[in-house]
């Protein structure tokens, strides 16, 4: 296989729970007459008079201009999806700029720095501008969710609050600041990005900071080395021999098959992305263990079990952390959000309110391959934080407890054990309202809750053990 730019590996993060509705299913399809893609292009402020183009599997759409509020709409009748969405505009410094997003079905598609980071994370090169429509076909829902969470974690490490970022950053409707119109909660995150960091710096870190040696897989997590050994020996070894360095990179394997290098095209129906991940894992394990001796010893795979604690309250005794490896080897736990929480010799310290993200890792040894890292996130709330409510509204936590039990617990479970998806709403009625407005997880059915109701529920989530 000929070398080409290596695949960015997306380390660490577990998938988000919500479905990315705008991302749709994998594969290429022609859209129906009258189908459209519409959304908002923004950088914190609306991108006005930007030029939006969709580069699709077969051809591109004509460019359309964004309105003063950043909105755009493109007719995709009979276009062959998926597509890469791109907006060209002039930034605040007067320089030409581009942002990107993904189109996998008709509907809402936002284009902003966060969507650009997600596309960059998914790219085989780490650059959003390099992604082609054909490459999007290989992006599974789990992989997109993983990329989105990776971006959120990276932003949090830069001091950018991501509490108001929706699970589906591409397909959730948003309002950007323009003229006298105030941007919504989603838009406020974009303002935070502009204030605390810059897009290029973050994308560079996403590209270079999360690789695992020479191994590169489509999800960033090692595959099944045992299955990879069987696949390689059955499909590849007769031509390539027992070792080939390029095969530690799943993207290179799939690219070689796609381009029929050395007649490899016949493997297209056999070597899926999952199979390529397993082959890459097997080759990386074997080549790591042979130390130049000419042998190809396969390391035993191992898995990490890391039980996330329930949502925590600042000032309370920190919970014990429970992480173990199936190999029995020691596991190291580190914090990805040191401003919120830290870990020293396995002991958790809660620093401030926010989302605490921890990762557990095990590097392996002469018998075991490195384990796929396991990352968990939970929320630390401050019971003394003021409840942000409209003037004149006095929250009553006991009423919120009753409302939560009747309207919310059926889906979210007990508040104290609900994790970040529930406790993000602690002391923040606006967070709950935003989830209802965007119909996150079907929460639109709660639109009848009053301002007082939301304040009461938010107060209860801040003190779930009352």
Secondary structure, DSSP 8 states (H G I E B T S, - for coil): -----------S----SS--TTT--SS-EE--TT-EEEEEBBSSBB-TT-EEEEEETTEE---EE--TTSEEEEE-TT-EE-EEEEEEEE-TTS-EEEEEEEESSSEE--BSHHHHHHHHHHSSSS-GGG--HHHHTT--HHHHHHHHHHHHHHHHHTT---TT--S-TTTS----BBTTB---HHHHHHHHHHHH--HHHHHHHHHHSS-BTTBB-SSSS---HHHHHHHHHHHTHHHH-S--GGGGBHHHHHHHHHTTGGGGGGGTTT--HHHHHHHHHHHHHHHHHHTTSS-----B---EEEE----EETTS-----EEEETT----EEEES-TTTEEEETTEEEE-SSEEEEEEEE----SSB-----EEEEEEEE-TTS--B--TT----HHHHHHHHHHHTHHHH--GGG--HHHHTTTTBHHHHHHHHHTTGGGGGGGTT--HHHHHHHHHHHHTTT-
